């Protein structure tokens, strides 16, 4: 038993019975268990009990042992002056301050089913895919879990997007560029690509977008790859980059993308060339995305985007490859970009003006195939139905924010498993 679990059981009222008595044998009727307090002070605020024929309103404090009240230095603390009940798992001593104030102590040990403690320990102290793996039952997943989880994720991303919009004076096109750069960077280079995008003046991107060579030069120069040209094409990019710095009085910044742990098609050289190609093809890309009603309409915006001819025989500067291939955006990569950049921004744009935005966005997620990775594979092995991207996005988010960090006591699935007595 630990204090966090004890608070959890009290908050969700998971007990064998509610015929509570204090340690002296007097009846304690809980009229209101109080509001769980995550700040300083008593654990539950504004509770209400009936004790010795009197109705008492105030705060409730929980401890594993009675002595913790002293060890936690609550004695004399003014935040605990309005205490009406001390709840413990194990009453191991009288607390003089509470006794003198006639504050009852309620011991919960006999009211808690031991199987709950076993379940909790089973979930917390193991190294399985998810902590509750041996207890998991797909039938216990709450109704509407995937939709609720997806929009929890989207609302979190919306907060970040709103901050970005504030910094760009509500320029959705610029924010889209930042988010697309992040998505094109994948896991390894996402932060680096976004840093590059945010430091570049998007107004300059718009002015030079018709010149693909200059877009490429701007991206490559910002990464520091043009300092020592290894071939004629690199010399051309360097000349264009120097021209842009002079013409636009560009305050030079440098970022440093990584190549390690990446398959060649995902090298930053290739992805930045494809990002340049995307913006070379489309003006007002955000407006086109907003106008799109189906995933197929959005996919068409990315279809046929390829890195320049220079990359048909290369993955890195100056090094040729014997294999000739166009470096095009694959359908799988396009779906990742739509999931991680396009739909979250589309949701943010519509949520304040369109009352049907949740249904519309959810429908778009359902049009995209489910992601395939170790996390979704793990859920599937447990019998969890993952049929489309709405499901996969929800379970990936849940895994990272609850399962991976063993935040079982705040997990809606964990609640369903623990409450079964």
C-alpha positions as CSV (number, residue, x, y, z in Angstrom):
1,X,0.0,0.0,0.0
2,X,1.1,3.5,-0.7
3,X,-0.5,6.9,-0.2
4,X,-1.3,7.4,-3.9
5,X,-3.2,4.2,-4.1
6,X,-5.0,4.9,-0.9
7,X,-6.1,8.3,-2.2
8,X,-7.2,6.6,-5.5
9,X,-9.4,4.0,-3.6
10,X,-10.9,6.8,-1.5
11,X,-11.6,9.0,-4.5
12,X,-13.3,6.2,-6.5
13,X,-14.9,4.7,-3.3
14,X,-13.5,1.2,-4.0
15,X,-14.3,-0.6,-0.7
16,X,-15.9,-3.9,0.4
17,X,-18.5,-2.0,2.5
18,X,-19.2,1.5,3.7
19,X,-20.1,0.7,7.3
20,X,-17.2,2.7,8.6
21,X,-16.2,3.0,12.3
22,X,-13.4,5.0,13.7
23,X,-10.6,3.3,15.7
24,X,-12.7,3.8,18.9
25,X,-15.6,1.9,17.4
26,X,-17.9,4.9,16.7
27,X,-19.9,5.0,13.5
28,X,-18.5,7.3,10.7
29,X,-20.9,8.0,7.9
30,X,-19.3,9.6,4.8
31,X,-21.8,12.0,3.3
32,X,-19.2,13.5,0.9
33,X,-15.8,12.0,0.2
34,X,-14.5,15.5,-0.8
35,X,-12.6,16.7,-3.8
36,X,-9.2,15.3,-4.5
37,X,-6.6,18.0,-3.9
38,X,-3.3,17.8,-5.9
39,X,-1.8,20.9,-4.3
40,X,-0.5,21.5,-0.8
41,X,-2.8,20.9,2.1
42,X,-5.2,18.1,3.0
43,X,-5.7,15.4,0.4
44,X,-9.5,15.9,0.0
45,X,-11.2,19.2,0.4
46,X,-14.7,20.1,1.4
47,X,-15.8,16.7,2.6
48,X,-18.7,16.0,4.9
49,X,-19.3,13.3,7.5
50,X,-21.8,12.4,10.2
51,X,-20.1,11.5,13.5
52,X,-21.6,11.1,17.0
53,X,-24.9,12.5,15.7
54,X,-23.3,15.6,14.3
55,X,-22.8,16.6,10.6
56,X,-19.3,18.0,10.1
57,X,-17.9,19.7,7.0
58,X,-14.3,20.2,6.2
59,X,-11.2,18.5,4.9
60,X,-10.0,14.9,5.0
61,X,-6.4,13.7,5.2
62,X,-5.1,10.3,4.2
63,X,-2.0,8.4,5.3
64,X,-0.7,4.9,5.0
65,X,0.1,5.0,8.8
66,X,-1.2,7.3,11.5
67,X,2.3,8.3,12.4
68,X,2.8,9.8,8.9
69,X,0.7,12.8,10.2
70,X,3.6,13.6,12.4
71,X,6.4,12.6,10.0
72,X,4.9,14.8,7.3
73,X,4.9,17.7,9.7
74,X,1.2,18.5,9.6
75,X,1.0,19.3,13.3
76,X,0.6,23.0,13.8
77,X,0.2,23.6,10.0
78,X,-2.7,26.1,9.6
79,X,-3.8,24.3,6.3
80,X,-5.0,21.4,8.5
81,X,-7.0,23.5,11.0
82,X,-10.3,22.6,9.3
83,X,-9.7,18.8,9.3
84,X,-12.7,16.6,10.1
85,X,-11.3,13.1,9.5
86,X,-8.0,11.3,9.4
87,X,-8.1,8.2,7.2
88,X,-5.3,5.6,7.4
89,X,-4.6,2.2,6.1
90,X,-2.8,1.2,9.3
91,X,-3.5,2.8,12.7
92,X,-0.1,2.4,14.4
93,X,-0.3,5.2,17.0
94,X,-2.5,7.9,18.5
95,X,-1.8,11.4,17.2
96,X,-2.1,13.8,20.2
97,X,-3.0,16.8,18.2
98,X,-5.9,15.0,16.5
99,X,-7.1,13.4,19.7
100,X,-7.1,16.7,21.5
101,X,-9.2,18.2,18.7
102,X,-11.6,15.2,18.8
103,X,-10.9,14.4,15.1
104,X,-11.8,10.8,14.4
105,X,-9.3,8.4,12.8
106,X,-10.7,5.8,10.3
107,X,-8.6,2.7,9.6
108,X,-9.4,1.2,6.1
109,X,-7.4,-2.0,6.2
110,X,-10.4,-4.2,6.7
111,X,-12.5,-2.4,4.1
112,X,-10.0,-2.9,1.2
113,X,-10.0,-6.2,-0.7
114,X,-6.5,-7.6,-0.7
115,X,-6.9,-8.6,-4.4
116,X,-6.8,-4.9,-5.3
117,X,-3.4,-4.6,-3.7
118,X,-2.2,-7.7,-5.5
119,X,-3.5,-6.3,-8.8
120,X,-1.8,-3.0,-8.2
121,X,1.5,-4.6,-7.4
122,X,1.2,-6.9,-10.4
123,X,0.7,-3.8,-12.6
124,X,3.4,-1.7,-11.2
125,X,6.3,-4.1,-10.5
126,X,6.8,-5.8,-13.9
127,X,8.5,-5.2,-17.2
128,X,5.8,-6.3,-19.6
129,X,4.5,-4.4,-22.6
130,X,1.9,-2.7,-20.3
131,X,1.8,-3.0,-16.6
132,X,-1.7,-4.6,-16.5
133,X,-0.9,-7.2,-19.2
134,X,-1.8,-10.2,-17.0
135,X,-5.0,-8.6,-15.9
136,X,-5.9,-6.9,-19.2
137,X,-9.3,-7.6,-20.7
138,X,-10.2,-5.9,-24.0
139,X,-13.8,-6.1,-23.0
140,X,-13.1,-3.7,-20.1
141,X,-12.0,-0.9,-22.4
142,X,-14.5,2.0,-21.7
143,X,-17.0,2.8,-24.3
144,X,-15.8,5.7,-26.5
145,X,-12.2,5.3,-25.3
146,X,-10.5,5.8,-28.6
147,X,-12.4,8.9,-29.5
148,X,-12.0,10.5,-26.1
149,X,-8.2,9.7,-26.1
150,X,-7.7,11.0,-29.6
151,X,-9.3,14.3,-28.8
152,X,-7.3,14.6,-25.5
153,X,-4.2,14.4,-27.7
154,X,-5.6,16.9,-30.3
155,X,-6.6,19.3,-27.5
156,X,-3.0,19.2,-26.1
157,X,-1.6,19.8,-29.6
158,X,-4.1,22.7,-30.0
159,X,-2.6,24.4,-27.0
160,X,0.9,24.3,-28.6
161,X,-0.6,25.4,-32.0
162,X,-2.3,28.4,-30.4
163,X,1.0,29.5,-28.9
164,X,2.7,29.2,-32.3
165,X,-0.1,31.2,-33.9
166,X,0.4,33.9,-31.3
167,X,4.1,34.1,-32.2
168,X,3.3,34.3,-36.0
169,X,0.4,36.8,-35.6
170,X,-2.1,34.2,-36.5
171,X,-0.4,33.1,-39.7
172,X,-1.7,29.6,-40.3
173,X,0.4,29.1,-43.4
174,X,3.6,29.7,-41.4
175,X,2.5,27.4,-38.6
176,X,1.7,24.7,-41.1
177,X,5.2,25.1,-42.5
178,X,6.6,24.6,-39.0
179,X,4.5,21.5,-38.4
180,X,5.2,20.0,-41.8
181,X,9.0,20.5,-41.2
182,X,8.6,18.7,-37.9
183,X,6.7,15.8,-39.5
184,X,9.2,15.5,-42.3
185,X,12.0,15.2,-39.8
186,X,10.5,12.0,-38.3
187,X,11.5,11.0,-34.8
188,X,15.2,11.7,-35.1
189,X,15.2,15.1,-36.8
190,X,11.8,16.4,-36.0
191,X,13.0,19.0,-33.4
192,X,15.9,20.1,-35.6
193,X,13.7,20.6,-38.6
194,X,11.1,22.5,-36.6
195,X,13.9,24.7,-35.2
196,X,15.1,25.4,-38.8
197,X,11.5,26.2,-39.9
198,X,10.8,28.5,-37.0
199,X,14.1,30.4,-37.5
200,X,13.5,31.0,-41.2
201,X,11.3,34.0,-42.2
202,X,8.3,32.3,-43.8
203,X,7.8,35.5,-45.8
204,X,11.1,34.7,-47.6
205,X,9.8,31.1,-48.2
206,X,6.8,32.5,-49.9
207,X,8.8,34.9,-52.1
208,X,11.2,32.3,-53.4
209,X,8.9,29.2,-53.6
210,X,8.7,29.5,-57.3
211,X,12.4,28.8,-57.5
212,X,12.9,25.3,-56.3
213,X,16.7,25.6,-56.5
214,X,16.7,28.5,-54.0
215,X,14.4,26.7,-51.6
216,X,16.8,23.8,-51.6
217,X,19.7,26.1,-51.2
218,X,18.1,27.9,-48.2
219,X,17.4,24.6,-46.4
220,X,20.9,23.1,-47.1
221,X,22.7,26.2,-46.3
222,X,20.9,26.6,-43.0
223,X,22.1,23.0,-42.2
224,X,25.7,24.0,-42.9
225,X,26.1,21.5,-45.7
226,X,27.2,24.0,-48.3
227,X,30.3,25.3,-46.6
228,X,32.6,23.0,-48.5
229,X,31.0,22.0,-51.8
230,X,31.9,18.5,-53.0
231,X,30.5,18.8,-56.6
232,X,29.2,21.3,-59.2
233,X,25.6,21.1,-58.0
234,X,26.6,22.0,-54.4
235,X,28.5,25.0,-55.8
236,X,25.3,26.1,-57.5
237,X,23.4,25.7,-54.2
238,X,26.0,27.6,-52.3
239,X,25.9,30.5,-54.9
240,X,22.2,30.7,-54.5
241,X,22.4,30.6,-50.7
242,X,24.9,33.4,-50.6
243,X,22.7,35.4,-52.9
244,X,19.7,34.9,-50.7
245,X,21.6,36.0,-47.6
246,X,22.6,39.2,-49.3
247,X,19.3,40.0,-51.0
248,X,17.1,39.4,-47.9
249,X,19.7,40.4,-45.3
250,X,19.2,37.0,-43.9
251,X,20.6,36.6,-40.4
252,X,22.3,33.3,-40.8
253,X,21.3,30.5,-38.4
254,X,22.6,27.0,-38.3
255,X,21.0,23.7,-37.4
256,X,22.5,20.2,-37.4
257,X,20.3,17.3,-38.6
258,X,21.3,13.8,-37.8
259,X,22.0,10.9,-40.1
260,X,22.6,8.1,-37.5
261,X,20.0,5.4,-36.9
262,X,18.2,6.4,-40.1
263,X,17.5,4.4,-43.2
264,X,18.9,6.2,-46.3
265,X,15.4,7.1,-47.7
266,X,14.8,9.0,-44.4
267,X,18.2,10.9,-44.5
268,X,17.6,14.6,-43.8
269,X,19.0,15.5,-47.2
270,X,16.2,13.6,-48.9
271,X,13.4,14.8,-46.6
272,X,14.4,18.5,-47.0
273,X,14.6,18.1,-50.8
274,X,11.0,16.7,-50.7
275,X,9.8,19.5,-48.4
276,X,11.3,22.1,-50.9
277,X,9.5,20.3,-53.7
278,X,6.2,20.4,-51.8
279,X,6.4,24.2,-51.3
280,X,7.6,24.7,-54.8
281,X,4.4,23.0,-56.1
282,X,1.9,24.6,-53.8
283,X,1.1,28.2,-53.0
284,X,-1.3,28.7,-50.0
285,X,-1.0,25.1,-49.0
286,X,-2.9,25.6,-45.8
287,X,-6.0,27.0,-47.7
288,X,-6.0,23.9,-49.9
289,X,-5.8,21.6,-46.8
290,X,-8.7,23.4,-45.2
291,X,-10.8,23.1,-48.4
292,X,-10.1,19.3,-48.5
293,X,-13.1,17.3,-47.4
294,X,-11.7,13.8,-47.6
295,X,-8.4,12.2,-46.9
296,X,-8.0,11.4,-50.6
297,X,-8.2,15.2,-51.3
298,X,-5.3,15.8,-48.9
299,X,-3.3,12.9,-50.2
300,X,-3.4,14.4,-53.7
301,X,-1.5,17.4,-52.4
302,X,1.4,15.2,-51.5
303,X,1.3,12.7,-54.3
304,X,4.1,12.9,-56.8
305,X,6.4,15.0,-54.6
306,X,9.9,13.9,-55.3
307,X,13.4,15.1,-54.3
308,X,15.3,16.7,-57.2
309,X,17.1,14.8,-60.0
310,X,20.4,15.2,-58.1
311,X,19.1,12.7,-55.6
312,X,18.2,10.0,-58.1
313,X,21.7,8.5,-57.6
314,X,22.4,9.8,-54.1
315,X,21.3,9.8,-50.5
316,X,24.1,12.2,-49.3
317,X,26.1,15.0,-50.9
318,X,29.0,14.0,-53.2
319,X,28.4,10.2,-52.8
320,X,26.8,8.5,-55.8
321,X,24.7,5.3,-55.5
322,X,24.7,2.6,-58.2
323,X,20.9,2.3,-57.8
324,X,18.8,4.8,-59.8
325,X,15.5,5.7,-58.1
326,X,13.3,8.7,-57.7
327,X,13.0,9.7,-54.1
328,X,9.2,10.1,-53.9
329,X,7.0,10.5,-50.8
330,X,5.5,7.0,-50.1
331,X,1.8,6.5,-49.2
332,X,2.9,5.4,-45.7
333,X,5.0,8.6,-45.2
334,X,2.2,10.8,-46.5
335,X,-0.2,9.2,-44.0
336,X,2.3,10.0,-41.2
337,X,2.5,13.6,-42.2
338,X,-1.3,13.9,-42.4
339,X,-1.7,12.4,-38.9
340,X,1.1,14.3,-37.2
341,X,0.8,17.7,-38.9
342,X,-2.2,18.2,-41.1
343,X,-5.2,16.9,-39.1
344,X,-4.1,18.4,-35.8
345,X,-3.9,21.9,-37.4
346,X,-7.1,21.4,-39.3
347,X,-8.8,20.5,-35.9
348,X,-7.4,23.6,-34.3
349,X,-8.6,25.8,-37.1
350,X,-12.2,24.5,-37.1
351,X,-12.9,23.7,-33.4
352,X,-13.9,27.3,-32.5
353,X,-16.2,27.8,-35.4
354,X,-17.6,24.4,-36.4
355,X,-19.7,22.5,-33.9
356,X,-19.3,19.3,-35.9
357,X,-15.5,19.4,-36.0
358,X,-15.1,16.4,-33.7
359,X,-17.2,14.1,-35.9
360,X,-15.6,15.4,-39.1
361,X,-12.0,15.0,-37.8
362,X,-12.8,11.6,-36.4
363,X,-14.2,10.5,-39.7
364,X,-10.9,11.6,-41.5
365,X,-8.8,9.6,-39.0
366,X,-11.0,6.5,-39.7
367,X,-10.1,6.9,-43.5
368,X,-6.4,6.3,-42.8
369,X,-5.0,2.8,-42.2
370,X,-3.8,2.0,-38.7
371,X,-0.1,2.6,-38.0
372,X,2.1,-0.5,-37.8
373,X,4.8,-0.3,-35.1
374,X,5.8,-2.1,-31.9
375,X,3.2,-0.3,-29.8
376,X,0.2,-1.1,-32.0
377,X,1.5,-4.7,-32.4
378,X,1.6,-5.0,-28.6
379,X,-1.9,-3.8,-28.2
380,X,-3.1,-6.2,-30.9
381,X,-1.5,-9.2,-29.2
382,X,-3.7,-8.3,-26.2
383,X,-6.8,-8.6,-28.3
384,X,-7.3,-4.8,-28.7
385,X,-9.2,-3.9,-31.9
386,X,-7.0,-1.5,-34.0
387,X,-8.7,-1.1,-37.4
388,X,-7.8,2.4,-38.5
389,X,-5.6,5.5,-37.6
390,X,-8.1,6.7,-35.0
391,X,-7.5,3.6,-33.0
392,X,-3.8,3.5,-33.5
393,X,-3.3,7.2,-32.6
394,X,-5.4,6.7,-29.5
395,X,-3.5,3.7,-28.3
396,X,-0.1,5.1,-29.1
397,X,-0.9,8.2,-27.1
398,X,-2.3,6.2,-24.2
399,X,0.7,4.0,-24.1
400,X,3.2,6.9,-24.0
401,X,1.3,8.9,-21.4
402,X,-0.1,6.2,-19.2
403,X,1.4,2.7,-19.8
404,X,5.0,3.6,-20.4
405,X,5.2,5.7,-17.2
406,X,3.0,3.3,-15.3
407,X,0.4,6.0,-14.6
408,X,-2.1,3.2,-13.8
409,X,-4.1,5.1,-11.2
410,X,-5.1,7.8,-13.7
411,X,-5.8,5.3,-16.5
412,X,-9.5,4.7,-17.4
413,X,-8.7,1.1,-18.4
414,X,-6.7,0.6,-15.1
415,X,-9.7,1.9,-13.2
416,X,-12.0,-0.7,-14.8
417,X,-9.5,-3.5,-13.9
418,X,-8.8,-2.4,-10.4
419,X,-12.4,-1.8,-9.4
420,X,-13.4,-5.4,-10.0
421,X,-13.6,-7.1,-6.6
